[in-house]
Amino acid sequence: MKSIYCVLVFLAGAMSLSASVTFDGPTNTVTITSPEHSPATSTETGTVPATGSIQQINHVIFMLQENHSFDSYFGMLNPYRIANKWNIGDDGITYSVDGIDDKLDTITNSDEEGKSYPLFKFKSTCLDDLSAVWDSSYKDIDVNDYSLSRSIQMKGFVQNAEAFAKNCAAHGGSNCPGAFTDLTGQGAMGYYDQKYLNYYYFIASQFAVSDRWFSPVSAKTQPNRVATFTGGTTQGLVQSPLGDDHLSPLKINTIFEELDTANVTWKVYYTVTEGFCLNDDDCGTSKTDRFPQTYLNDFAYFTKYLHERSGSCASPTQESSVVGDATNSFCIDTAHVAPLSTYFKDVANGTLPSFAFIESGYGQNDEHPQSGQSILLGQAQVASIVNALMTSPSWSDSVFFFSYDEDGGLYDHVPPVPGHSNDFTDEPVGAYPDIAAIAVNPDHYVPCLPSGSKPTTHCDLNSKDPGAKSTDAAAKDGFAAQLGFRMPNVIISPFTRRHYVSHIPMDHTAVIKFVENRFISPSSHLTARDAPQPDLLDFFDFNNIPWATPPTPPAAVTKKSLGYNPCTPASM
């Protein structure tokens, strides 16, 4: 079918000349008509450069694993990229990652007794848990000062990890998963490279990464995931709304409700259940064991699509036997919530929704540091998910954003503090914009002390937390005072620029902004936090489509391929 792209008319005295450009399949035809000349019409065929855009992406997939900082995972990307000659983009520019490869001899942290611990390479794929809660995240930057005038030292990681381990060993509690083999806190200074993270290092070098991708809140998993889905807000909360604060599900607008309003398709794929079961026969006898594990359960709106069963299931939900639950203990709408097995079917059948979020295999293969869970299990899981996309019909019009929800208390050298985010960066400061443009309060809520002894819907600080005193940075600037730390990440798509590294500051809500930009409108935003996020278009080349044919990654490392079991938390 032919369509007219443009018509040009030129007038010169009595002579008129008109030209129309039409598209006929792959051929671009220019027809020139002039009544003053013979022949009156001539036709030329040539190539008009294509103009690609974000509209070529029809499926956005987003996945967050658990608790690793950029330096702990990707700090050694530069030597790997250089050794494989994957540090030069198709544009001929050399792209460097702001990592720790040139800082290994200079970075140390001290424990409470003053003993110094330098950066070191992990020998173990299993680690003790560390703390990334609100007060610890502030102490990682300056142990003794939360004020605006605090010194930005990045020296508190070991001391915080030591205090957390000793407290857990002495008192236990729900925030202390797993056994503790390291009471010194030195595990905060460890890092990995391609020996264990071979799949991640390969795809991060082939596709694109950002060395200025932060989590939205300087806190642990739950507030960061809440802030991600809401475009940046927890409406004042810094703890887990349901777990720590014992609140009811939150009534905050999310990207999912925004997409529903715009009639845009979405789906959440869950990996495990509340009983940490990968399969039904892994579960115990409790009915809640089989309930899908997703942090969307923190939101009241999500109960429309997933809720415990009491009586019959009302449309749009069905009895949970539809997802293999023989007890029929909950109601689920599989058009919006489905097990991960459905993801593999959707990519193979070309039936992915416009926006998909993949929940981690919490407690099984989410890479969360805690004794007994190897990061190799998570890498293998992610490899299966990404490889399925790259080898499917869905590849041609999709983008996969992959990152981690928060740093887990592991060291990173880039301060997530406005005005200081380039303090320890070797490159010229001009190459790295400061994070001030995105470190903004999402709304009028700020961290606060509840009026009584119990947390409220908008206030859950403890008396010694950052923000509890009027002189604290968090009391004056709220959630703009400090972002979460940098996250490992990869942007995977046929449109992704080869070997590219972005230095433009962003947090998780930039992916939400990307979804809004593509499927709703460029002016859409949920809060004042996702509104100023970068459009992320620097990651892509929509005209040349660099990875129309995707690369072939190596098989993810396993203990079998290594020939030994590297899960040795007592010997990091």
ROKOL-344459 format. One record per residue (C-alpha): x, y, z. Coordinates in steps of 0.5 Angstrom, whole numbers, plus 500, padded with zeros to 3 digits. Example, Ala and Ser with C-alpha at 12.3 -4.5 7.8 and 13.67 -1.06 7.14 Angstrom:
BEGIN
525491516527498514
//
This chain:
BEGIN
500500500503507498503513503505520502510522507511529505509534499514540497512546493517551490515557486520561482517566478512563473515556474512551479516545482512540486515533489512528493515522497511516497513509501512503497514497501521498502522502496522510497520513491521521489516523484518530481512534477514540473509543468514547465519542463519535458518530461513533465514528471520524473521519478527517482528512487532512493533511500530516505534515512529512517527515524527511529523512536521509543515507539518501536518498543512495545514491551518493557520488562523490569526486574529487581534482584536483592541487595548488592551495591554497584561496586560489590558487583560491577566495580571490576567491569573496566579491566574485563571490558578492556581485556575483551575489547568491549570498552569501545562503542559503535561510535568509536568512543571509549566508555569507562565505568566509575568502578573500584579497579583503580581504587583498590589500594586506597579504600579502607573502612575501620571497625569500632576498635579502629582496625582497618579493612581494605577492599578484597575479592570474595572467595565465597558466593554465600555471604552473611546478611548486612544492614541497609536500613534507614539509619545504617544507610546514613551511618555508612556515609558518616557514622556520627553525624546526620546533619547537613554539614556532615562530612561525606566520608563513606567510612561507616560500612564496616562499623555498621556491618559489625554492629548489625552482626553482633546485635543479631548474634546476641538478640536475633529477630526477624531482621536477622536471617541466616547464621552469622560467621563474620562478626567483624563487618569486613564482609561489607568491603568485598567485591566480585568479578567475572570469575563468579559473575561471568554471565552478568559481566558479559551482558553488562559489557555487550549491552549498556550500563549506568554507573549513576543508577541509584535506588530511590530511598536510603533504606532497605528492600520494602521502602525501596520497592514501594517507592519504585512502584509509586514513582518515588514516594513512601508517603513518609515511611522508611521501614517496611509498612506491613512487616515492621510498622504493622500497617494495613496495605497502602492507599498510594497510586502506583504505575499499575493503577496509572496503566489501568486508567490508560488501558495499557496492559501489564502483568506481574510474574511471581517466582516464589510463594509466601512459604518460599516455595518454588513449586507447590510440593515444596510448601507446608500445610499452611494455606498462606504458604501458597500465596504469591510472594509479591511486594505489590501486596503492600498496596490496597489497589492490588487486592483487586487482582490478588487476595486471600479467598473468603467465599467465591472469587469475584471477577476478574479473579479466579480460584487459585487452582488455575495456577496450580494451588490444589487448596484453592486458598486465594483468588487471582487474576492471571491476566495481571498476576501469574507465575514465572512459568507464564512469562516463558510462555508469553515471550515464546508466544509473543503475548507479553504485556506492555509492562511486565514486572518480574518478582525475585525468587525471594529466599531461593534465588534472589541473591540476597546475602544470607548464609546458605544462598549462593549468588550463582543461583540468582545469576542462573535464574536471571540468565534463563529469563534473559536468554528466553527473551533474546531467543524469542519472537518478543525480542524484536520490540522489547527492552529488559531493565535489570537491577537490584532494589538496594545495596544491602550494606555493601560498600560503594564509593559514590556518595548518594548525596546531592552536591557530593555525588562526584567527590570520589570520582576520578573522571572530570566532574563535568562528565558526571552531572551531580544527582541534585536534579533527581534528588527531590522530594516526591511529595510533601511527606518527609520522614517523621516521628509518630505522635504516639509509640506506634508507627502511623501511615506517614510516620515511622521514625525511631527517636535516634533515626536520621530525621528525628532531630530538627538539625538532621539533613533528612528533617530539613530536606526530607527524602531529597537529603540522600538517595539510596546507593548505586545499583548494578544494572543492565539495559538489554534490548535489540535497540541498546547501544553496544558497550555503552556506559551512561553517567546520567544520574537516575534512580529506579523511578526512571524506568517508571518514567520510561513506561509512562513516556512510552505508553501514556504520555511524555508529560505523565508522572506519578510524583515529583520524583519520577517527573525529573528523571532522565528519559533514558533514550541515550541507552538506545539506537533506534535507527541502526538496531545494534542487537537485532541479532542478540549476542550469545552469552556464556552459560552461567557459572555453577558449582558443577562447572567450577568443580567445587562448591564456593558457598563458604561464608565462614571463609569469604
//
